[in-house]
Amino acid sequence: MKAMIFAAGKGTRLKPYTDTKPKALVELNGKPLLAHVIDSLLSQGISEFVINVHHFGEQVISFVEQYYPYQKISISDERDLLLDTGGGLKKATHLLKGEEPILIYNVDILCDIDFTKMEYCLRTTDSLACLAVRDRDTSRKLLFDHSMLLKGWKNQKTGEVKNITQNVECCLPYAFSGVHIIRPQLLELIPFDGVFSIIDLYLELAKNNRISGYIHNEGLWMDLGNPEQLQEAEKAFPK
């Protein structure tokens, strides 16, 4: 399995840390978030990476060259235009081609998900993609049927719904965890161009393909997207 690490975001929620550096290089207990992610993925046997860059992208490139010179790491350069998650995946298509499933991981997520179990879910459900989801408090939820197939999305605060079935009231709401595995065939099915969200892509593909949810309510999962969450993680995992 190879991995794509989404590291191109502006890190607006992490200000003031991101005033002078990219989100990927903000440190958790003295170690950049990107290094936490790469080392975690390496520990699970993943050794080939694609990293997208935008905000202070040259710093990410220099960091990778200095600290991971012998790893197979490719850069998908979005410094000219930030493409959001879906557009970022499409731009990196030429770097991700192959026969292996592709793990996609947000750089500001800390978790202990067993990726082999997610890959097993991908294969046994005959899905095009498998999304890690969790029962946690957030306003935006993915909606699944009782077979854990994606059927919609809802902003519970505003009431906005994006659905591919009329019966979303019967669906199970789960929060997306920022970790997902796709089959490489998905890359050839992306119907959008330019800037677009990967959630909108999954909702579109789910009309004619199986997009599954993988529930991981147990174990570690933390969003490090703002200073308060970062400080909480530093207390939970002291040096």
JOURMO-V787042 format. One record per backbone hydrogen bond with DSSP energy under -1.0 kcal/mol. NH is the residue of the N-H (numbers start at 1). CO is the residue of the C=O. E is the energy in kcal/mol with one decimal. If there is no record, write none. Layout:
<<NH | CO | E> <NH | CO | E>>
//
This chain:
<<2 | 101 | -1.5> <3 | 48 | -2.3> <4 | 103 | -3.2> <5 | 50 | -3.0> <6 | 105 | -2.1> <14 | 11 | -1.4> <15 | 12 | -1.4> <17 | 14 | -1.5> <19 | 16 | -1.9> <25 | 22 | -1.6> <26 | 23 | -1.5> <28 | 31 | -3.0> <33 | 26 | -2.3> <34 | 24 | -2.9> <36 | 32 | -2.0> <37 | 33 | -2.3> <38 | 34 | -2.8> <39 | 35 | -2.5> <40 | 36 | -1.9> <41 | 37 | -2.6> <42 | 38 | -2.7> <43 | 39 | -1.8> <45 | 42 | -1.8> <46 | 41 | -2.3> <49 | 72 | -2.7> <50 | 3 | -2.1> <51 | 74 | -2.6> <52 | 5 | -1.7> <53 | 76 | -2.0> <55 | 8 | -1.0> <57 | 54 | -1.8> <59 | 56 | -1.3> <60 | 56 | -1.1> <61 | 57 | -2.2> <62 | 58 | -2.3> <63 | 59 | -2.3> <64 | 60 | -2.5> <65 | 61 | -2.3> <66 | 62 | -2.1> <67 | 63 | -2.8> <68 | 64 | -2.2> <71 | 68 | -1.1> <73 | 71 | -1.3> <74 | 49 | -2.7> <76 | 51 | -2.4> <78 | 53 | -2.7> <86 | 196 | -1.4> <87 | 83 | -1.0> <87 | 196 | -1.8> <88 | 84 | -2.2> <89 | 85 | -2.0> <90 | 86 | -2.2> <91 | 87 | -2.4> <92 | 88 | -1.4> <93 | 90 | -1.6> <95 | 92 | -1.8> <96 | 93 | -1.2> <102 | 182 | -2.7> <103 | 2 | -3.0> <104 | 180 | -3.7> <105 | 4 | -2.4> <106 | 178 | -2.1> <107 | 6 | -2.2> <109 | 106 | -1.5> <110 | 222 | -2.7> <112 | 220 | -1.7> <118 | 114 | -1.3> <119 | 115 | -2.4> <120 | 116 | -1.9> <121 | 117 | -2.1> <122 | 118 | -2.2> <123 | 119 | -2.2> <124 | 120 | -3.0> <125 | 121 | -1.8> <126 | 123 | -1.1> <127 | 122 | -2.0> <128 | 210 | -3.1> <130 | 181 | -2.9> <131 | 212 | -3.0> <132 | 179 | -2.6> <133 | 214 | -2.7> <134 | 175 | -2.3> <136 | 134 | -1.3> <141 | 154 | -2.8> <142 | 174 | -3.1> <143 | 152 | -3.1> <144 | 172 | -2.3> <145 | 149 | -2.2> <148 | 145 | -2.0> <150 | 211 | -3.3> <151 | 143 | -3.5> <152 | 143 | -1.4> <153 | 162 | -2.5> <154 | 141 | -2.7> <155 | 160 | -2.8> <156 | 139 | -3.9> <159 | 155 | -2.8> <162 | 153 | -2.8> <164 | 151 | -2.7> <170 | 167 | -1.5> <171 | 168 | -1.6> <172 | 144 | -3.6> <174 | 142 | -2.5> <175 | 134 | -2.7> <177 | 132 | -2.6> <180 | 104 | -2.3> <181 | 130 | -2.5> <182 | 102 | -2.4> <183 | 128 | -2.5> <186 | 183 | -1.8> <187 | 184 | -1.3> <188 | 185 | -1.3> <189 | 186 | -1.9> <196 | 83 | -1.6> <201 | 197 | -1.5> <202 | 198 | -2.5> <203 | 199 | -2.4> <204 | 200 | -1.9> <205 | 201 | -2.8> <206 | 202 | -2.2> <207 | 204 | -1.2> <208 | 205 | -1.4> <209 | 205 | -1.2> <212 | 129 | -2.6> <213 | 148 | -2.1> <214 | 131 | -3.3> <216 | 133 | -2.2> <222 | 110 | -2.6> <224 | 108 | -3.3> <230 | 226 | -2.3> <231 | 227 | -2.4> <232 | 228 | -2.0> <233 | 229 | -2.1> <234 | 230 | -1.9> <235 | 231 | -1.6> <236 | 232 | -2.0> <237 | 233 | -2.1>>
//
